[in-house]
Amino acid sequence: MTDTAGTAPTISSSRPHRLAFWAGLPTRARLIAVVLMIDVIAAVVSCGVIVLNARSAVTVETRASLATVELLVADTIRLAEDTPADRLLQTLDLRFQALRHVRVSLFDETGRKVGVALTRLRSDKHVAPTWFSRMIAPPIQEHVLPIVAAGRQIGTARIVTEPLDEIDEVWGYAVALSVSTFCINAAMLIALYLALGRVLAPLGNLADGLTQLEHHDYTARLEPPDSRELAIIAERFNGVAEALTEVRAANGRLNRQLLTAQDDERRRTALELHDEFGPCLFALEANAASVGRIAQGQATPDRDKLAARAADISMIVGQVQTLNRDLLNRLRPHALGEVPLAECLNLLVRDFARRHPATTFAGQFEDLARGYGDLVDLTLFRCIQESMTNAVRHGQAAQVTAIARETHDQMIVVHVTDDGLGLQPDHRVGLGLSGMRERVEALGGTFELDNAAPGTVVRITIPADAERGEEAGASVPP
C-alpha cells in the first residue's frame, strides 16, 4: 500500500509534463509532428495490407504450383512406363530440378533418395529475413505419388511446397516500395517545413505587434500577408491598434477636460462666494454695527429702526440661505436618496423656472421608480440639469421640456427638447456634453444630441438596474 501511494504522484505528474512539452513546441514543429504521425500510421496500415495480400498471394501461388507440378509428374510417369527403372528415375530427377515454388524428391523402392549427385544444389541464402518469412509463409503442403514402370512400383515422388522464392519476390517489392515511400515522404516533409515557415512567418510579425501594444505603443501596424486568413487577422489587428490610439487620445482629452473642469468649478465657486456671499456678509456686518450704535446710544433706542435693521438682517440671511442651497445643489443634490427621483427632478425643474422666469420649463417624470441607485440617479439628474442649462445659455430657448420614463424592457429613456437656436454649424463639444456622454456610456447607455424643428433634442438611454433600485428604495424612509 505504501509503495502504491508513493508512485501515484509520479504517474499523474508525468502527464502534465508531456502536455507542457507539447505546448512548448512551435506551431511548425507541431504540424510536422502531426504529419509525421500520420505517415507512421499510414506506414503501419500499409505494412499490414502488404502482409495480408502477400500471404494470400503466396498461398495461392504455391497451391497452383503444387497442383501443376503434381499433374506434370503424374503425366511424365505415365508416359515413361516402358522406360527402364533406373533410367526413369534419373530422367525424372533431371527434369524436376528447375521448378519454382515446389521441390520434387525421388526415392527408389528401398526408400533411398535418387539422383543426389545430379541434383542441383539449391542455395539456402534468401533475401527475405526470417521474421518476414514467418509472417508470409503459408503452411507447407506435401504430396506423395507412386512411380510405376512395367506394371511395377519402382519408387515414389515426394512433392513439397517451397514458398521462399515467392517470399523473396514479395520482400523485394516491399523494400522497393518502402524506400520510394520514405524518399517521397522525406521530400514532402522538407517541402512542408519550408512552406510552413513561409506561411507562418506573419505570425511572428503579429507577435511583435502584440508586444508593442503590450508596451503601450499603439503605432504598431502590420503589412497584410498573401494568405487571405492571415490578411484578415492583420486587418483586424490594425483596426484594434487604431481604436486603441483613438481611445488613448480620447482619454488624454478627457483628462485635460477634467482638470480644466475642476479648475473652472473652483473658479466659479470662488466668484460666487466673492460676488454673492461677500456683499451679503458686508450688509450683515453693516446692519449689526447699526444695531450696536443704536443700542449704545444714550437716548431710548428707536424701536422702528431696530425692527427695520432686524428685517434687513432676516432678508439677507434668507438670501444667503438661497445662495447656499443653490451652491450645494450644484455641488451635490442633497435631495437625491432622500426623496423619490421624480420629486428631485420636479424640484430641479421648478428651480430652473424660478431662476429663469423668461423661459417656460416643463417636466414629465411619472413613470420612474423611487430610485435606481446613486450612480444612475445622479447621472439622470446631471444630464437633465446640463441639458436645460445649455438650452437657456446657448440655445436661448423660450420653452424647455424634460421627459424621463422607464420602459417595459427596463430601460430609462430621457428626452430634453427646446425651441431654441439649435446646433450651429461651428458647434463644438464642450465639457458639459462630453461629461454627459462619459457618464451615460460608463453605465452602458447611449447619448445622442440632434437638431429638432426648432431647437435641439437630447436623447439618453440607460439600463435600469431593478434590484439596485429596490435596494435603494428600501434603504430610505417612505
Summary of the structure (lengths in Angstrom):
residues: 478
radius of gyration: 53.6
end to end distance: 69.8
largest distance: 187.8
contacts: 1302
relative contact order: 0.05
helix: 62%
strand: 14%
